[in-house]
Amino acid sequence: MEQARVVSDAILAASADAVVASDSEGIIRIWNPGAERIFGYAASEAVGKSLDIITPERLRKRHWDGYRRAMATGESRYGEGALLSVPAIRKDGQQISVEFTLVPLKDEQCAMTGVVAVMRDVTVRFSELKALRERLAKASEERAGTA
């Protein structure tokens, strides 16, 4: 059991990926160094705050509808291990793209008590793919126009 604790502490202390745990009300309870690096908030600024600090305003209703449904039913439309891609917002207001997986937190009766999200900033990759798709679409249009 001690080895498991060492491993979990090492994962939480890592700064490559954000590890964010929130309770059933969507209040941040764990915010690791990776979350600090990606989102720009120190743990002391984020812990105790709503997930709204990283959720773009235009997506909050959809986010909270899904979050509350998952807390009430114990189920998410995103299966365990599913890789999700969404926009997020940094402390400085910059929008970024993140990919993440969710781990449900449940009590002894299997009721949802919160979630842990493991997130990675994929803004650069997302931008590169978008530019590549645009270039491909433009090349296809040009080729169709010469045919």
N, C-alpha and C positions, 0 to 999 in steps of 0.2 A: 504494500500500500504506500509506503514511503516513496518508492520509485515513481509511482503514479503522480504523487504530489510534486516531485521534482520536475517531471515532464510537464504537468499542467502549469506550474510556475514559470517554466522556461517559455512556454507558448505565450502566456500572458505578458511576459516581459519583452517579447520580440517586438521589433518596430517595423517589420516588413508588412504585415497585415494588421488591419484594425480588428480588434476583438471588442465588441460592444454588447453588453448584457443589459436588458431592460426588463422591468417588472410588468405585471399584468396591466398597469395603467400607462405603460410606455415611458416610464421614467428611467433614465439611464442610471444603472447601478455599478457597472464596470466599464472602464474606458482605459484601454492599454496605451503604451507608447506609440504603437502603430496608428491608433485612432488620433492621437495628438498630432502626429506627422501628417496624416492624410487630411484631416479636417481643420487643423489649426487651433483647436481648443485644448488647453491644458486640462488634465483630469479634474482639477479643482474647479474649472469652469463648466465642465460637462456633467459630472456626476450630480444627480439630483435634478437635472433639467429634463425637459421633454425631448423626445426624438425629433420634434419640430426643428431643433437647431441644425439638423443635417438634412431635413426633408424640404425640398423646394415647395414654396407656398402653393403653387398651382397643382401639386400632387398630394397635398395633405389630406383632403377629403377621402380620396381613394385609399391612401395609406391607412388612415384611421378606420375606415369601414372594414377593410381586410383584417387589420390588427384586432379590432374588437370582436369580429366574427371568429377569428382563430382562438382568442382567449375564451370565448363563450362555448365554442364547440370542441375545442381541443384539436382541431384540424385546420390545416392551411391548404389553400388551393395549390400551394407549392410543396411538392413532396419532399421528404427529408433527403438531403443531398442534392436537390435541384440547384443549379447555378442560375442565379437571377442577375439581370443587368438593369440598372436604373440610374437616373441622374440623382445627384446629391449636391449639397451646398456646403461650401467651406465657411469658416468664420469671416473671411474677408469678402464674402458674397460671391466668390467665383463658383460657377457651376462645374462640377466634375462628373465623370462617369465611373460608377463602381459596379463590380461584380461581387456577389456574396452568396453564401449558403446560410441557412437558418438551422439552429438547433433548438427544439422546443424544451422548455424547462417545465417539469410537472411535479406535483406533490405526490404523496403516498397514495392518494385516491385517483391519480392520473389526471387531475385537473391542471390546466395550464396556469403557470405562475409567472411566465415571462418567456423571453427568447434570448438566445445568443446569436449574434450575426458576426460572421468572419468575412471581412471585406477587403477588397484590393482595388486600388485606384487604377483604372484602365483607360483613363482619358486620352493618353497619347495613342494607344492602340486603336481606340474607337475613332479618333480623328483621322488616323492614317487609313483605316478601312473605309471611312466615309469618303475621303478624297479619292481613294482608288475606285470606289463604285461610281463616283461622279465622272472620273476620267474614262472609265469603261463605257458608261452611258453616252458620253459625248462622242467617243470613238465610234460606237455603234450607230449613232445618229448620222455622223459624217459618212460612214460607209454606206448607210441606207440611202443617203442623198446622192451618192455617186453611182449607185447601181442602176 
